[in-house]
Amino acid sequence: MKIPKITTFLMFNGDAEEAVHLYTSLFDDSEIITMVKYDETTPDYAGKVQHTIFKLNGQVFMAIDNMNGTDIEMNPAMSLFVTVKDQYQMDVLYNGLKDGGAILMPKTEMQPQYREFAWIQDKFGVNFQLALPESKK
C-alpha cells in the first residue's frame, strides 16, 4: 500500500486501539490495515499500539499510543472536516462520535453550502467537523 505524502497522524494517550476500532465502525469504506502492538519485551507498554495504519472513507490515517509518560491532549485547533453523503451518515457519525465526548457546536444550518453542520470532540479528544452539503436541485 502506498502511503500519501501527507497523512493525518494521531497520538492517543493509551486508547489508540479503542479509537481506531470506533472510527472504522462508524465510517464507510474503512478498515484497519495494520496494527502493531508492544509485546511483553516492553512490559510497561505491552498491548498498547506502537503503530497503526487505517482507512476512513478510503483515506489513510496513522496512529500510535503516547508512551512517554506525559499525556498530551488533543485540542480543537486541529480537526477532521468530514463532508457526509446524506442525513443518515450525518446522524450515525454525530451520535457515534459525541458519545462520551463533547458537542462544540450542535447541529445547525450553515448557509449557503451546508444543510447541516456540527462540531464534535469525541471521548478521545479528536475533533470532527461534520458537514452535510445542500442537496442539488
A tleap script that builds the chain and sets N, CA, C and O, in Angstrom:
source leaprc.protein.ff14SB
mol = sequence {
  NMET LYS ILE PRO LYS ILE THR THR PHE LEU
  MET PHE ASN GLY ASP ALA GLU GLU ALA VAL
  HIE LEU TYR THR SER LEU PHE ASP ASP SER
  GLU ILE ILE THR MET VAL LYS TYR ASP GLU
  THR THR PRO ASP TYR ALA GLY LYS VAL GLN
  HIE THR ILE PHE LYS LEU ASN GLY GLN VAL
  PHE MET ALA ILE ASP ASN MET ASN GLY THR
  ASP ILE GLU MET ASN PRO ALA MET SER LEU
  PHE VAL THR VAL LYS ASP GLN TYR GLN MET
  ASP VAL LEU TYR ASN GLY LEU LYS ASP GLY
  GLY ALA ILE LEU MET PRO LYS THR GLU MET
  GLN PRO GLN TYR ARG GLU PHE ALA TRP ILE
  GLN ASP LYS PHE GLY VAL ASN PHE GLN LEU
  ALA LEU PRO GLU SER LYS CLYS
}
set mol.1.N position { 0.835 -1.180 0.000 }
set mol.1.CA position { 0.000 0.000 0.000 }
set mol.1.C position { 0.879 1.242 0.000 }
set mol.1.O position { 1.866 1.324 0.731 }
set mol.2.N position { 0.509 2.188 -0.820 }
set mol.2.CA position { 1.245 3.445 -0.891 }
set mol.2.C position { 0.649 4.429 0.117 }
set mol.2.O position { -0.559 4.665 0.132 }
set mol.3.N position { 1.505 4.991 0.949 }
set mol.3.CA position { 1.088 5.994 1.934 }
set mol.3.C position { 1.123 7.367 1.251 }
set mol.3.O position { 2.114 7.708 0.606 }
set mol.4.N position { 0.039 8.162 1.390 }
set mol.4.CA position { 0.050 9.514 0.809 }
set mol.4.C position { 1.209 10.348 1.358 }
set mol.4.O position { 1.711 10.084 2.451 }
set mol.5.N position { 1.622 11.345 0.597 }
set mol.5.CA position { 2.742 12.191 1.019 }
set mol.5.C position { 2.442 12.946 2.302 }
set mol.5.O position { 3.341 13.202 3.104 }
set mol.6.N position { 1.186 13.299 2.495 }
set mol.6.CA position { 0.775 13.943 3.749 }
set mol.6.C position { -0.356 13.105 4.329 }
set mol.6.O position { -1.384 12.900 3.683 }
set mol.7.N position { -0.158 12.622 5.549 }
set mol.7.CA position { -1.122 11.737 6.195 }
set mol.7.C position { -1.398 12.239 7.607 }
set mol.7.O position { -0.472 12.595 8.335 }
set mol.8.N position { -2.652 12.268 7.987 }
set mol.8.CA position { -3.017 12.640 9.350 }
set mol.8.C position { -2.516 11.557 10.299 }
set mol.8.O position { -2.771 10.372 10.087 }
set mol.9.N position { -1.803 11.968 11.344 }
set mol.9.CA position { -1.196 11.060 12.311 }
set mol.9.C position { -1.694 11.468 13.693 }
set mol.9.O position { -1.454 12.590 14.138 }
set mol.10.N position { -2.381 10.565 14.361 }
set mol.10.CA position { -2.972 10.856 15.670 }
set mol.10.C position { -2.214 10.144 16.777 }
set mol.10.O position { -1.858 8.974 16.634 }
set mol.11.N position { -1.964 10.842 17.882 }
set mol.11.CA position { -1.306 10.239 19.032 }
set mol.11.C position { -2.293 10.237 20.198 }
set mol.11.O position { -2.768 11.283 20.638 }
set mol.12.N position { -2.582 9.045 20.678 }
set mol.12.CA position { -3.532 8.857 21.775 }
set mol.12.C position { -2.779 8.544 23.060 }
set mol.12.O position { -1.630 8.102 23.030 }
set mol.13.N position { -3.435 8.777 24.175 }
set mol.13.CA position { -2.836 8.528 25.480 }
set mol.13.C position { -3.260 7.162 26.023 }
set mol.13.O position { -3.858 7.059 27.094 }
set mol.14.N position { -2.933 6.111 25.253 }
set mol.14.CA position { -3.196 4.753 25.713 }
set mol.14.C position { -4.471 4.126 25.181 }
set mol.14.O position { -4.760 2.975 25.507 }
set mol.15.N position { -5.248 4.846 24.370 }
set mol.15.CA position { -6.506 4.285 23.882 }
set mol.15.C position { -6.621 4.327 22.354 }
set mol.15.O position { -7.720 4.443 21.810 }
set mol.16.N position { -5.483 4.233 21.673 }
set mol.16.CA position { -5.478 4.265 20.208 }
set mol.16.C position { -6.286 3.115 19.616 }
set mol.16.O position { -7.044 3.318 18.667 }
set mol.17.N position { -6.135 1.913 20.164 }
set mol.17.CA position { -6.852 0.774 19.601 }
set mol.17.C position { -8.363 0.970 19.696 }
set mol.17.O position { -9.082 0.708 18.732 }
set mol.18.N position { -8.845 1.425 20.843 }
set mol.18.CA position { -10.278 1.662 21.021 }
set mol.18.C position { -10.766 2.733 20.041 }
set mol.18.O position { -11.824 2.585 19.428 }
set mol.19.N position { -9.994 3.803 19.898 }
set mol.19.CA position { -10.377 4.892 18.989 }
set mol.19.C position { -10.449 4.403 17.545 }
set mol.19.O position { -11.422 4.681 16.845 }
set mol.20.N position { -9.443 3.691 17.104 }
set mol.20.CA position { -9.397 3.216 15.717 }
set mol.20.C position { -10.554 2.254 15.449 }
set mol.20.O position { -11.167 2.304 14.383 }
set mol.21.N position { -10.854 1.382 16.405 }
set mol.21.CA position { -11.997 0.479 16.222 }
set mol.21.C position { -13.313 1.256 16.146 }
set mol.21.O position { -14.184 0.912 15.346 }
set mol.22.N position { -13.469 2.297 16.968 }
set mol.22.CA position { -14.681 3.118 16.893 }
set mol.22.C position { -14.792 3.778 15.523 }
set mol.22.O position { -15.832 3.690 14.871 }
set mol.23.N position { -13.725 4.434 15.089 }
set mol.23.CA position { -13.771 5.166 13.818 }
set mol.23.C position { -14.055 4.232 12.643 }
set mol.23.O position { -14.873 4.554 11.781 }
set mol.24.N position { -13.388 3.079 12.601 }
set mol.24.CA position { -13.603 2.168 11.474 }
set mol.24.C position { -14.992 1.540 11.516 }
set mol.24.O position { -15.478 1.053 10.495 }
set mol.25.N position { -15.636 1.543 12.682 }
set mol.25.CA position { -17.010 1.028 12.755 }
set mol.25.C position { -18.037 2.076 12.315 }
set mol.25.O position { -19.141 1.719 11.904 }
set mol.26.N position { -17.689 3.357 12.396 }
set mol.26.CA position { -18.632 4.432 12.068 }
set mol.26.C position { -18.547 4.903 10.618 }
set mol.26.O position { -19.568 5.222 10.009 }
set mol.27.N position { -17.349 4.947 10.070 }
set mol.27.CA position { -17.159 5.494 8.729 }
set mol.27.C position { -17.273 4.402 7.673 }
set mol.27.O position { -16.837 3.270 7.883 }
set mol.28.N position { -17.869 4.757 6.532 }
set mol.28.CA position { -17.930 3.849 5.377 }
set mol.28.C position { -16.526 3.656 4.818 }
set mol.28.O position { -15.618 4.439 5.097 }
set mol.29.N position { -16.363 2.592 4.020 }
set mol.29.CA position { -15.101 2.313 3.316 }
set mol.29.C position { -13.906 2.464 4.260 }
set mol.29.O position { -12.939 3.164 3.958 }
set mol.30.N position { -13.997 1.791 5.405 }
set mol.30.CA position { -12.971 1.912 6.440 }
set mol.30.C position { -12.432 0.549 6.832 }
set mol.30.O position { -13.150 -0.451 6.800 }
set mol.31.N position { -11.164 0.521 7.201 }
set mol.31.CA position { -10.551 -0.722 7.644 }
set mol.31.C position { -9.256 -0.437 8.383 }
set mol.31.O position { -8.627 0.604 8.190 }
set mol.32.N position { -8.870 -1.373 9.230 }
set mol.32.CA position { -7.553 -1.328 9.863 }
set mol.32.C position { -6.622 -2.100 8.941 }
set mol.32.O position { -6.840 -3.284 8.685 }
set mol.33.N position { -5.598 -1.443 8.449 }
set mol.33.CA position { -4.663 -2.071 7.520 }
set mol.33.C position { -3.577 -2.811 8.289 }
set mol.33.O position { -3.286 -3.973 8.002 }
set mol.34.N position { -2.986 -2.145 9.253 }
set mol.34.CA position { -2.002 -2.788 10.127 }
set mol.34.C position { -2.175 -2.230 11.538 }
set mol.34.O position { -2.584 -1.083 11.720 }
set mol.35.N position { -1.861 -3.049 12.516 }
set mol.35.CA position { -1.818 -2.582 13.901 }
set mol.35.C position { -0.741 -3.397 14.613 }
set mol.35.O position { -0.886 -4.601 14.827 }
set mol.36.N position { 0.330 -2.718 14.968 }
set mol.36.CA position { 1.441 -3.348 15.675 }
set mol.36.C position { 1.385 -2.873 17.117 }
set mol.36.O position { 1.324 -1.675 17.393 }
set mol.37.N position { 1.407 -3.839 18.033 }
set mol.37.CA position { 1.354 -3.506 19.457 }
set mol.37.C position { 2.682 -3.851 20.122 }
set mol.37.O position { 3.427 -4.710 19.651 }
set mol.38.N position { 2.959 -3.169 21.217 }
set mol.38.CA position { 4.118 -3.516 22.023 }
set mol.38.C position { 3.874 -4.898 22.626 }
set mol.38.O position { 2.747 -5.239 22.984 }
set mol.39.N position { 4.940 -5.687 22.734 }
set mol.39.CA position { 4.791 -7.025 23.306 }
set mol.39.C position { 5.373 -7.072 24.724 }
set mol.39.O position { 5.688 -6.039 25.313 }
set mol.40.N position { 5.504 -8.258 25.243 }
set mol.40.CA position { 5.946 -8.448 26.638 }
set mol.40.C position { 7.402 -8.044 26.867 }
set mol.40.O position { 7.838 -7.934 28.013 }
set mol.41.N position { 8.161 -7.820 25.784 }
set mol.41.CA position { 9.548 -7.382 25.971 }
set mol.41.C position { 9.590 -5.950 26.505 }
set mol.41.O position { 10.623 -5.505 27.006 }
set mol.42.N position { 8.479 -5.234 26.399 }
set mol.42.CA position { 8.343 -3.892 26.977 }
set mol.42.C position { 7.116 -3.917 27.892 }
set mol.42.O position { 6.059 -3.407 27.521 }
set mol.43.N position { 7.249 -4.513 29.094 }
set mol.43.CA position { 6.091 -4.761 29.952 }
set mol.43.C position { 5.264 -3.522 30.295 }
set mol.43.O position { 4.050 -3.631 30.468 }
set mol.44.N position { 5.883 -2.363 30.395 }
set mol.44.CA position { 5.120 -1.152 30.728 }
set mol.44.C position { 4.172 -0.749 29.602 }
set mol.44.O position { 3.174 -0.068 29.841 }
set mol.45.N position { 4.482 -1.166 28.382 }
set mol.45.CA position { 3.703 -0.772 27.216 }
set mol.45.C position { 2.945 -1.939 26.581 }
set mol.45.O position { 2.192 -1.726 25.631 }
set mol.46.N position { 3.121 -3.146 27.069 }
set mol.46.CA position { 2.552 -4.345 26.431 }
set mol.46.C position { 1.065 -4.152 26.113 }
set mol.46.O position { 0.284 -3.737 26.969 }
set mol.47.N position { 0.694 -4.457 24.880 }
set mol.47.CA position { -0.688 -4.347 24.435 }
set mol.47.C position { -1.067 -2.988 23.878 }
set mol.47.O position { -2.119 -2.854 23.254 }
set mol.48.N position { -0.245 -1.987 24.087 }
set mol.48.CA position { -0.525 -0.649 23.551 }
set mol.48.C position { -0.079 -0.571 22.095 }
set mol.48.O position { 0.766 -1.349 21.653 }
set mol.49.N position { -0.653 0.372 21.356 }
set mol.49.CA position { -0.386 0.483 19.925 }
set mol.49.C position { 0.940 1.198 19.680 }
set mol.49.O position { 1.132 2.360 20.040 }
set mol.50.N position { 1.844 0.449 19.050 }
set mol.50.CA position { 3.129 1.019 18.654 }
set mol.50.C position { 2.963 1.798 17.345 }
set mol.50.O position { 3.580 2.846 17.152 }
set mol.51.N position { 2.121 1.269 16.450 }
set mol.51.CA position { 1.844 1.956 15.187 }
set mol.51.C position { 0.669 1.271 14.501 }
set mol.51.O position { 0.590 0.043 14.470 }
set mol.52.N position { -0.240 2.067 13.952 }
set mol.52.CA position { -1.342 1.516 13.166 }
set mol.52.C position { -1.591 2.388 11.946 }
set mol.52.O position { -1.411 3.605 11.972 }
set mol.53.N position { -2.007 1.728 10.888 }
set mol.53.CA position { -2.433 2.408 9.664 }
set mol.53.C position { -3.863 1.957 9.420 }
set mol.53.O position { -4.164 0.764 9.458 }
set mol.54.N position { -4.743 2.922 9.168 }
set mol.54.CA position { -6.148 2.590 8.940 }
set mol.54.C position { -6.744 3.560 7.932 }
set mol.54.O position { -6.199 4.632 7.669 }
set mol.55.N position { -7.883 3.149 7.376 }
set mol.55.CA position { -8.582 3.989 6.400 }
set mol.55.C position { -9.945 4.375 6.952 }
set mol.55.O position { -10.623 3.568 7.587 }
set mol.56.N position { -10.333 5.613 6.704 }
set mol.56.CA position { -11.677 6.114 6.971 }
set mol.56.C position { -12.170 6.752 5.680 }
set mol.56.O position { -11.519 7.646 5.139 }
set mol.57.N position { -13.303 6.301 5.190 }
set mol.57.CA position { -13.817 6.786 3.899 }
set mol.57.C position { -12.748 6.689 2.812 }
set mol.57.O position { -12.663 7.554 1.940 }
set mol.58.N position { -11.932 5.633 2.868 }
set mol.58.CA position { -10.900 5.425 1.862 }
set mol.58.C position { -9.647 6.251 2.050 }
set mol.58.O position { -8.695 6.100 1.285 }
set mol.59.N position { -9.619 7.123 3.049 }
set mol.59.CA position { -8.459 7.985 3.298 }
set mol.59.C position { -7.576 7.370 4.375 }
set mol.59.O position { -8.083 6.862 5.376 }
set mol.60.N position { -6.262 7.409 4.179 }
set mol.60.CA position { -5.311 6.786 5.093 }
set mol.60.C position { -5.014 7.688 6.293 }
set mol.60.O position { -4.828 8.897 6.159 }
set mol.61.N position { -4.979 7.060 7.463 }
set mol.61.CA position { -4.590 7.711 8.716 }
set mol.61.C position { -3.579 6.818 9.425 }
set mol.61.O position { -3.478 5.628 9.127 }
set mol.62.N position { -2.835 7.391 10.356 }
set mol.62.CA position { -1.927 6.634 11.201 }
set mol.62.C position { -2.173 7.042 12.644 }
set mol.62.O position { -2.674 8.132 12.918 }
set mol.63.N position { -1.813 6.147 13.569 }
set mol.63.CA position { -1.955 6.477 14.987 }
set mol.63.C position { -0.979 5.652 15.815 }
set mol.63.O position { -0.500 4.599 15.393 }
set mol.64.N position { -0.703 6.165 16.997 }
set mol.64.CA position { 0.114 5.473 17.988 }
set mol.64.C position { -0.458 5.778 19.370 }
set mol.64.O position { -1.292 6.668 19.533 }
set mol.65.N position { 0.004 5.027 20.347 }
set mol.65.CA position { -0.226 5.380 21.744 }
set mol.65.C position { 0.991 6.145 22.233 }
set mol.65.O position { 2.127 5.734 22.002 }
set mol.66.N position { 0.751 7.247 22.904 }
set mol.66.CA position { 1.805 8.047 23.510 }
set mol.66.C position { 2.335 7.279 24.718 }
set mol.66.O position { 1.592 7.007 25.661 }
set mol.67.N position { 3.589 6.941 24.688 }
set mol.67.CA position { 4.151 6.158 25.782 }
set mol.67.C position { 5.291 6.911 26.485 }
set mol.67.O position { 6.178 6.286 27.066 }
set mol.68.N position { 5.269 8.237 26.435 }
set mol.68.CA position { 6.363 8.994 27.049 }
set mol.68.C position { 6.108 9.336 28.512 }
set mol.68.O position { 6.943 9.976 29.152 }
set mol.69.N position { 4.948 8.912 29.054 }
set mol.69.CA position { 4.667 9.146 30.469 }
set mol.69.C position { 3.946 10.447 30.756 }
set mol.69.O position { 3.495 10.662 31.881 }
set mol.70.N position { 3.827 11.315 29.774 }
set mol.70.CA position { 3.124 12.577 29.949 }
set mol.70.C position { 2.004 12.657 28.917 }
set mol.70.O position { 2.263 12.677 27.714 }
set mol.71.N position { 0.750 12.702 29.393 }
set mol.71.CA position { -0.372 12.808 28.466 }
set mol.71.C position { -0.289 14.103 27.676 }
set mol.71.O position { -0.007 15.168 28.226 }
set mol.72.N position { -0.534 13.994 26.399 }
set mol.72.CA position { -0.586 15.155 25.523 }
set mol.72.C position { -1.999 15.200 24.968 }
set mol.72.O position { -2.394 14.326 24.195 }
set mol.73.N position { -2.746 16.191 25.349 }
set mol.73.CA position { -4.153 16.290 24.971 }
set mol.73.C position { -4.308 16.874 23.577 }
set mol.73.O position { -3.523 17.719 23.148 }
set mol.74.N position { -5.328 16.411 22.885 }
set mol.74.CA position { -5.687 16.993 21.598 }
set mol.74.C position { -6.530 18.235 21.892 }
set mol.74.O position { -7.050 18.393 22.996 }
set mol.75.N position { -6.660 19.110 20.896 }
set mol.75.CA position { -7.479 20.302 21.113 }
set mol.75.C position { -8.163 20.713 19.804 }
set mol.75.O position { -7.790 20.238 18.731 }
set mol.76.N position { -9.154 21.588 19.893 }
set mol.76.CA position { -9.927 21.974 18.705 }
set mol.76.C position { -9.156 22.791 17.673 }
set mol.76.O position { -9.705 23.119 16.621 }
set mol.77.N position { -7.904 23.125 17.948 }
set mol.77.CA position { -7.139 23.877 16.952 }
set mol.77.C position { -6.888 23.041 15.701 }
set mol.77.O position { -6.596 23.588 14.637 }
set mol.78.N position { -6.999 21.721 15.822 }
set mol.78.CA position { -6.880 20.819 14.675 }
set mol.78.C position { -8.100 19.919 14.691 }
set mol.78.O position { -8.425 19.318 15.715 }
set mol.79.N position { -8.779 19.826 13.544 }
set mol.79.CA position { -9.960 18.973 13.476 }
set mol.79.C position { -9.997 18.255 12.137 }
set mol.79.O position { -9.327 18.651 11.183 }
set mol.80.N position { -10.786 17.199 12.084 }
set mol.80.CA position { -11.007 16.474 10.840 }
set mol.80.C position { -12.344 16.949 10.270 }
set mol.80.O position { -13.393 16.743 10.881 }
set mol.81.N position { -12.302 17.576 9.113 }
set mol.81.CA position { -13.505 18.080 8.463 }
set mol.81.C position { -14.049 16.958 7.588 }
set mol.81.O position { -13.359 16.477 6.689 }
set mol.82.N position { -15.273 16.545 7.847 }
set mol.82.CA position { -15.875 15.408 7.151 }
set mol.82.C position { -17.119 15.871 6.410 }
set mol.82.O position { -18.083 16.324 7.026 }
set mol.83.N position { -17.096 15.758 5.087 }
set mol.83.CA position { -18.287 16.025 4.292 }
set mol.83.C position { -19.054 14.715 4.198 }
set mol.83.O position { -18.583 13.755 3.588 }
set mol.84.N position { -20.231 14.676 4.799 }
set mol.84.CA position { -21.031 13.451 4.822 }
set mol.84.C position { -21.895 13.372 3.571 }
set mol.84.O position { -22.201 14.391 2.951 }
set mol.85.N position { -22.292 12.136 3.201 }
set mol.85.CA position { -23.024 11.970 1.942 }
set mol.85.C position { -24.523 12.152 2.080 }
set mol.85.O position { -25.194 12.493 1.107 }
set mol.86.N position { -25.071 11.925 3.299 }
set mol.86.CA position { -26.521 12.049 3.460 }
set mol.86.C position { -26.870 12.211 4.948 }
set mol.86.O position { -26.003 12.153 5.819 }
set mol.87.N position { -28.153 12.415 5.203 }
set mol.87.CA position { -28.621 12.642 6.576 }
set mol.87.C position { -28.336 11.430 7.466 }
set mol.87.O position { -27.974 11.591 8.632 }
set mol.88.N position { -28.493 10.233 6.932 }
set mol.88.CA position { -28.235 9.017 7.707 }
set mol.88.C position { -26.785 8.990 8.194 }
set mol.88.O position { -26.534 8.750 9.375 }
set mol.89.N position { -25.835 9.235 7.295 }
set mol.89.CA position { -24.424 9.235 7.688 }
set mol.89.C position { -24.143 10.344 8.693 }
set mol.89.O position { -23.362 10.152 9.625 }
set mol.90.N position { -24.772 11.503 8.513 }
set mol.90.CA position { -24.607 12.601 9.465 }
set mol.90.C position { -25.041 12.152 10.854 }
set mol.90.O position { -24.333 12.383 11.835 }
set mol.91.N position { -26.204 11.509 10.938 }
set mol.91.CA position { -26.728 11.079 12.234 }
set mol.91.C position { -25.873 9.990 12.866 }
set mol.91.O position { -25.642 10.016 14.075 }
set mol.92.N position { -25.397 9.031 12.070 }
set mol.92.CA position { -24.543 7.950 12.589 }
set mol.92.C position { -23.252 8.527 13.171 }
set mol.92.O position { -22.861 8.186 14.287 }
set mol.93.N position { -22.601 9.394 12.417 }
set mol.93.CA position { -21.335 9.972 12.891 }
set mol.93.C position { -21.557 10.896 14.088 }
set mol.93.O position { -20.817 10.829 15.070 }
set mol.94.N position { -22.553 11.740 14.012 }
set mol.94.CA position { -22.843 12.670 15.104 }
set mol.94.C position { -23.094 11.903 16.404 }
set mol.94.O position { -22.496 12.209 17.435 }
set mol.95.N position { -23.977 10.911 16.349 }
set mol.95.CA position { -24.322 10.153 17.556 }
set mol.95.C position { -23.175 9.276 18.026 }
set mol.95.O position { -22.956 9.147 19.231 }
set mol.96.N position { -22.440 8.673 17.104 }
set mol.96.CA position { -21.337 7.802 17.481 }
set mol.96.C position { -20.145 8.542 18.046 }
set mol.96.O position { -19.475 8.033 18.944 }
set mol.97.N position { -19.865 9.732 17.540 }
set mol.97.CA position { -18.701 10.485 17.988 }
set mol.97.C position { -18.967 11.299 19.246 }
set mol.97.O position { -18.044 11.538 20.025 }
set mol.98.N position { -20.203 11.730 19.464 }
set mol.98.CA position { -20.491 12.557 20.651 }
set mol.98.C position { -20.589 11.725 21.931 }
set mol.98.O position { -20.470 12.270 23.028 }
set mol.99.N position { -20.803 10.411 21.804 }
set mol.99.CA position { -20.946 9.535 22.965 }
set mol.99.C position { -19.686 9.587 23.831 }
set mol.99.O position { -18.625 9.120 23.418 }
set mol.100.N position { -19.805 10.146 25.007 }
set mol.100.CA position { -18.667 10.282 25.920 }
set mol.100.C position { -17.792 11.488 25.630 }
set mol.100.O position { -16.827 11.748 26.347 }
set mol.101.N position { -18.128 12.224 24.578 }
set mol.101.CA position { -17.338 13.394 24.197 }
set mol.101.C position { -18.073 14.681 24.500 }
set mol.101.O position { -18.816 14.771 25.477 }
set mol.102.N position { -17.859 15.676 23.654 }
set mol.102.CA position { -18.483 16.981 23.855 }
set mol.102.C position { -18.961 17.537 22.520 }
set mol.102.O position { -18.326 17.337 21.485 }
set mol.103.N position { -20.072 18.225 22.559 }
set mol.103.CA position { -20.586 18.910 21.378 }
set mol.103.C position { -20.060 20.339 21.426 }
set mol.103.O position { -20.476 21.133 22.269 }
set mol.104.N position { -19.149 20.661 20.520 }
set mol.104.CA position { -18.583 22.007 20.487 }
set mol.104.C position { -19.489 22.964 19.730 }
set mol.104.O position { -19.540 24.156 20.033 }
set mol.105.N position { -20.210 22.431 18.736 }
set mol.105.CA position { -21.227 23.193 18.024 }
set mol.105.C position { -22.331 22.201 17.661 }
set mol.105.O position { -22.104 21.269 16.889 }
set mol.106.N position { -23.531 22.404 18.221 }
set mol.106.CA position { -24.610 21.459 17.908 }
set mol.106.C position { -25.006 21.542 16.440 }
set mol.106.O position { -24.637 22.483 15.736 }
set mol.107.N position { -25.754 20.554 15.992 }
set mol.107.CA position { -26.218 20.567 14.601 }
set mol.107.C position { -26.923 21.884 14.319 }
set mol.107.O position { -27.801 22.315 15.066 }
set mol.108.N position { -26.520 22.506 13.232 }
set mol.108.CA position { -27.089 23.788 12.866 }
set mol.108.C position { -27.050 23.939 11.352 }
set mol.108.O position { -26.283 23.250 10.679 }
set mol.109.N position { -27.853 24.815 10.825 }
set mol.109.CA position { -27.811 25.113 9.394 }
set mol.109.C position { -26.665 26.075 9.134 }
set mol.109.O position { -26.475 27.046 9.866 }
set mol.110.N position { -25.919 25.801 8.105 }
set mol.110.CA position { -24.814 26.676 7.705 }
set mol.110.C position { -25.074 27.089 6.270 }
set mol.110.O position { -24.965 26.263 5.364 }
set mol.111.N position { -25.401 28.295 6.053 }
set mol.111.CA position { -25.705 28.762 4.702 }
set mol.111.C position { -24.441 29.270 4.050 }
set mol.111.O position { -23.549 29.723 4.768 }
set mol.112.N position { -24.305 29.226 2.757 }
set mol.112.CA position { -25.225 28.619 1.813 }
set mol.112.C position { -24.828 27.186 1.439 }
set mol.112.O position { -25.619 26.493 0.800 }
set mol.113.N position { -23.632 26.719 1.813 }
set mol.113.CA position { -23.134 25.446 1.294 }
set mol.113.C position { -23.669 24.206 2.001 }
set mol.113.O position { -23.814 23.155 1.377 }
set mol.114.N position { -23.962 24.316 3.283 }
set mol.114.CA position { -24.273 23.119 4.063 }
set mol.114.C position { -25.673 23.181 4.659 }
set mol.114.O position { -26.076 24.179 5.256 }
set mol.115.N position { -26.390 22.100 4.480 }
set mol.115.CA position { -27.726 21.987 5.059 }
set mol.115.C position { -27.622 21.816 6.567 }
set mol.115.O position { -28.460 22.314 7.319 }
set mol.116.N position { -26.571 21.098 7.007 }
set mol.116.CA position { -26.381 20.861 8.442 }
set mol.116.C position { -24.888 20.775 8.729 }
set mol.116.O position { -24.109 20.285 7.913 }
set mol.117.N position { -24.508 21.261 9.906 }
set mol.117.CA position { -23.108 21.276 10.323 }
set mol.117.C position { -23.062 21.032 11.827 }
set mol.117.O position { -23.927 21.499 12.567 }
set mol.118.N position { -22.046 20.296 12.273 }
set mol.118.CA position { -21.839 20.090 13.716 }
set mol.118.C position { -20.345 19.916 13.968 }
set mol.118.O position { -19.599 19.473 13.094 }
set mol.119.N position { -19.925 20.272 15.174 }
set mol.119.CA position { -18.524 20.119 15.578 }
set mol.119.C position { -18.523 19.311 16.860 }
set mol.119.O position { -19.107 19.718 17.864 }
set mol.120.N position { -17.858 18.153 16.818 }
set mol.120.CA position { -17.833 17.213 17.940 }
set mol.120.C position { -16.395 16.973 18.378 }
set mol.120.O position { -15.496 16.833 17.548 }
set mol.121.N position { -16.187 16.926 19.691 }
set mol.121.CA position { -14.917 16.436 20.230 }
set mol.121.C position { -15.242 15.078 20.840 }
set mol.121.O position { -16.005 14.997 21.803 }
set mol.122.N position { -14.667 14.009 20.284 }
set mol.122.CA position { -15.012 12.679 20.777 }
set mol.122.C position { -14.358 12.410 22.134 }
set mol.122.O position { -13.606 13.244 22.638 }
set mol.123.N position { -14.641 11.265 22.715 }
set mol.123.CA position { -14.150 10.948 24.063 }
set mol.123.C position { -12.634 10.811 24.121 }
set mol.123.O position { -12.063 10.776 25.211 }
set mol.124.N position { -11.967 10.732 22.962 }
set mol.124.CA position { -10.515 10.645 22.925 }
set mol.124.C position { -9.874 12.019 22.740 }
set mol.124.O position { -8.651 12.150 22.798 }
set mol.125.N position { -10.704 13.048 22.518 }
set mol.125.CA position { -10.200 14.404 22.315 }
set mol.125.C position { -10.030 14.792 20.853 }
set mol.125.O position { -9.629 15.919 20.560 }
set mol.126.N position { -10.330 13.876 19.923 }
set mol.126.CA position { -10.216 14.187 18.499 }
set mol.126.C position { -11.442 14.989 18.081 }
set mol.126.O position { -12.571 14.662 18.448 }
set mol.127.N position { -11.204 16.036 17.315 }
set mol.127.CA position { -12.262 16.948 16.886 }
set mol.127.C position { -12.683 16.674 15.458 }
set mol.127.O position { -11.849 16.546 14.562 }
set mol.128.N position { -14.000 16.585 15.256 }
set mol.128.CA position { -14.580 16.321 13.950 }
set mol.128.C position { -15.572 17.426 13.628 }
set mol.128.O position { -16.458 17.729 14.428 }
set mol.129.N position { -15.422 18.026 12.454 }
set mol.129.CA position { -16.441 18.918 11.919 }
set mol.129.C position { -17.211 18.116 10.880 }
set mol.129.O position { -16.638 17.643 9.898 }
set mol.130.N position { -18.508 17.968 11.102 }
set mol.130.CA position { -19.352 17.179 10.216 }
set mol.130.C position { -20.217 18.122 9.388 }
set mol.130.O position { -20.916 18.973 9.939 }
set mol.131.N position { -20.172 17.974 8.073 }
set mol.131.CA position { -20.891 18.895 7.197 }
set mol.131.C position { -21.716 18.117 6.175 }
set mol.131.O position { -21.193 17.286 5.433 }
set mol.132.N position { -23.002 18.402 6.154 }
set mol.132.CA position { -23.922 17.796 5.184 }
set mol.132.C position { -24.206 18.849 4.114 }
set mol.132.O position { -24.854 19.855 4.404 }
set mol.133.N position { -23.731 18.636 2.878 }
set mol.133.CA position { -23.919 19.641 1.825 }
set mol.133.C position { -25.406 19.835 1.487 }
set mol.133.O position { -26.234 18.948 1.696 }
set mol.134.N position { -25.703 21.009 0.966 }
set mol.134.CA position { -27.042 21.277 0.435 }
set mol.134.C position { -27.304 20.289 -0.679 }
set mol.134.O position { -26.394 19.959 -1.440 }
set mol.135.N position { -28.533 19.811 -0.789 }
set mol.135.CA position { -28.854 18.904 -1.902 }
set mol.135.C position { -28.903 19.700 -3.199 }
set mol.135.O position { -29.311 20.860 -3.248 }
set mol.136.N position { -28.471 19.020 -4.230 }
set mol.136.CA position { -28.505 19.646 -5.569 }
set mol.136.C position { -29.944 19.604 -6.067 }
set mol.136.O position { -30.610 18.572 -5.989 }
set mol.137.N position { -30.402 20.709 -6.567 }
set mol.137.CA position { -31.781 20.798 -7.072 }
set mol.137.C position { -31.817 20.734 -8.556 }
set mol.137.O position { -32.893 20.794 -9.151 }
savepdb mol mol.pdb
quit
